[in-house]
Amino acid sequence: MRALMLLLLLSTAAAQVPATVTGVPTVTDGDTLQIRGVKVRLHGIDAPESSQTCTRAGKVYGCGREAAFALADLVRNKTVTCTRKDTDRYSRMVGVCTVGGTEVNRWLVQQGWALPYLQYGGGIYSSAASVAKEAKKGLYAGTFQNPWDYRRNPSSPATAGTPRPATAPSSVPAGADVYYANCTAARAAGAAPIRVGQPGYRPALDRDKDGIACE
């Protein structure tokens, strides 16, 4: 019964989200926009949260803010069109957005301000992430925590973007829901090498069985 009610709620939410929305947006964080009252979570990517910090040249900086500023600079006073790919559990449109001839989702990954969200169709952005990593753009200019890991940590400050998920039962190992199909995908997401106990580690990726995958 509970599963049926949840399905009905999700179906209702999806019906209320338009197939497309066009307008001048406001920016919530590095992967979330709002256009004419419609919240849009950019499909296939995950940017650092608004409260998240990273390191660069040995110094801590607000990478979440910088990602949001990069997105804001791209779309400022411009008309953006977003096409729905899905509706998430927070009743937001999950979409691919364009401004002029630029796809916003891909641009953020190319600039190093977002990672491919492999769990949710982000594999199409893996090559863009490889280019950003090679050029040490954005997050790749230093060290950072994957946004999905940051949200999972109950000690992380509140964020303006995707809400923190409910704490997983202790019987579920941290990162169990992070899956890399192969080492190429792990490297593209900036996760390699992956040690035992870290998100995304699988014995199948650890060919020499030394506890470190995708070396």
Order of alpha helices (4+ residues) and beta strands (2+ residues): alpha-beta-beta-beta-beta-beta-beta-beta-alpha-beta-beta-beta-alpha-beta-alpha-alpha-alpha-beta-beta
